[in-house]
Amino acid sequence: MKAVVSVIGRDAVGIIAKVSAGCAEYGANILDISQTVLHDYFTMIMFVDIEKLNLPFNDFVDRMAEQGRKEGLEIHVMHEDIFNSMHRI
């Protein structure tokens, strides 16, 4: 099982490290990552393997969102199946 993690916020040192550490803490393995900075705004999309999460998926979603709030970021986690359904024509 896989999930898409999106991160948006004001650019600052260490965002990738903090989000990556959160994923590692909960057992999500980063498979692919893309990030850029647009006019002082940091944006990132990560594709993660969630097979070995050490907590229920919904709790992972909530904890990553909470981590984002603490860091002044918007972090959204969406299961791959939902993401694919939303983008299917």
C-alpha positions, 0 to 999 in steps of 0.5 A: 500500500502506498500514500501521497504526502503533500506539504506546503508552507513558507520556505525554511531550513529543515522542512524535508528533514522534519517531514522525513523524520515524521515518516520514519517515526511512523514506519512510512518509507519514502519511495519518491520525492519532488520539491520546489520553492516558488516565491518563498513558498515550499511545496513538496510531494512524496510517494511513500510505502505504508505497508509497515506503518506502526500505527493505523493509517488514519492516525498517521494522517492525523499525526502528520497533519498535526506535525505540519500545524506545529511547523507552520505547514499544511501536510496532507496524506492521502491513500494511493487508491483515493488519489488514483480515484480522484484523478481517473477520467 
